[in-house]
Amino acid sequence: MRENSIRFKNLRLFSVYRVEKKPIRPLLNYLASNKITVYNVKMIDEKTAEFSVKFKDDKKFFAKCEELCYNNIIKVKEEGLFLPFFNLLRFFGLTLGAFAFFFIALFSDGFILSVEYYGDARELGAEVSEYLSSIGIKKFSRFSSFSLEELEDLIVVNSDGVSFSSVEKCGNTLKIRLEPSESKAKTVNKRKEIVSDVDGVIESIKVYSGTAVKNVGDAVKTGEVVVKGTVTIKDTEVETEALATVTVIARKEFVFTSEKEGETQFFEELAKESVEQEIVKVSTAVKEDGGKYEYTVSIEYRHVL
């Protein structure tokens, strides 16, 4: 029975440690009291020893050593009958993990796995997909093989009924926003200058001809010029058409009065029915005055000049 027990023990994996510059006996007693078995103790001197602990007890061993402020501990080696097999599994696991990481980094982020259309003209997605395929942009294409900004312009120029497009990369998804217009001349303006007809903040400007006076993020007032119909050629300003797509985030406010509290959602829905453009954000402030409640609904919406 003892021989079989010894053989079984030899099949286990052990870590061999050297402890220096500290009395060894207190540590050995503390480990025993915490049910950490120590094997093959070799006393080199009163403050230096080598011994083995089970591989599975490594974390617990270090934790108990820290509790006693035993810091001069060196892991000398690992040993055990199955150590080669264990190292093979460990190496295989690390290799598999590295390969998986490489595969995910390469394929999930670098290639198109899906295309998503949104916006008021998203029903034209099939037509746009057909065009994208014709120029080599489809599932499993590399994102690095094309420019997102150039693709936005190509979609507008080559897709009937699409007056505005924005393209962005979200992970492995190509997200394409499509916006229609009553006429292309409405959103891709051909004028001597493009003037804002609302107060708001410039969200996007794509100038095909002319010069932008405002930048993305700038505030704009009704009547202000956003794109002027001139270009500078060799330090000389030359008149041309103002051809551009401009979107502005504008705001409308609606004030409602009621004797009831808690009608925020009702009045927000009522206000949204009065806004025909794409709504970006809705917020409501409520003020009580003399038993009546005043609801001020603020709606931010996307307006195309």
Stockholm file with secondary structure:
# STOCKHOLM 1.0

chainA/1-305         MRENSIRFKNLRLFSVYRVEKKPIRPLLNYLASNKITVYNVKMIDEKTAEFSVKFKDDKKFFAKCEELCYNNIIKVKEEGLFLPFFNLLRFFGLTLGAFAFFFIALFSDGFILSVEYYGDARELGAEVSEYLSSIGIKKFSRFSSFSLEELEDLIVVNSDGVSFSSVEKCGNTLKIRLEPSESKAKTVNKRKEIVSDVDGVIESIKVYSGTAVKNVGDAVKTGEVVVKGTVTIKDTEVETEALATVTVIARKEFVFTSEKEGETQFFEELAKESVEQEIVKVSTAVKEDGGKYEYTVSIEYRHVL
#=GR chainA/1-305 SS CHHHHHHHHHTSCEEEEEEESSCHHHHHHHHHHTTCCEEEEEEEETTEEEEEEEGGGHHHHHHHHHHTTCCCEEEEEEECTTHHHHHHHHHHHHHHHHHHHHHHHHHHHHBCCEEEEESTTGGGHHHHHHHHHHTTCSTTCBGGGSCHHHHHHHHHHHSTTCCEEEEEEETTEEEEEEECCSCHHHHSEEESEEECSSCEEEEEEEEEESEESSCTTCEECTTCEEEESEEEETTEEEECCEEEEEEEEEEEEEEEEESSSSCHHHHHHHHHTTCCSEEEEEEEEEEEETTEEEEEEEEEEEEEC
#=GC SS_cons         CHHHHHHHHHTSCEEEEEEESSCHHHHHHHHHHTTCCEEEEEEEETTEEEEEEEGGGHHHHHHHHHHTTCCCEEEEEEECTTHHHHHHHHHHHHHHHHHHHHHHHHHHHHBCCEEEEESTTGGGHHHHHHHHHHTTCSTTCBGGGSCHHHHHHHHHHHSTTCCEEEEEEETTEEEEEEECCSCHHHHSEEESEEECSSCEEEEEEEEEESEESSCTTCEECTTCEEEESEEEETTEEEECCEEEEEEEEEEEEEEEEESSSSCHHHHHHHHHTTCCSEEEEEEEEEEEETTEEEEEEEEEEEEEC
//
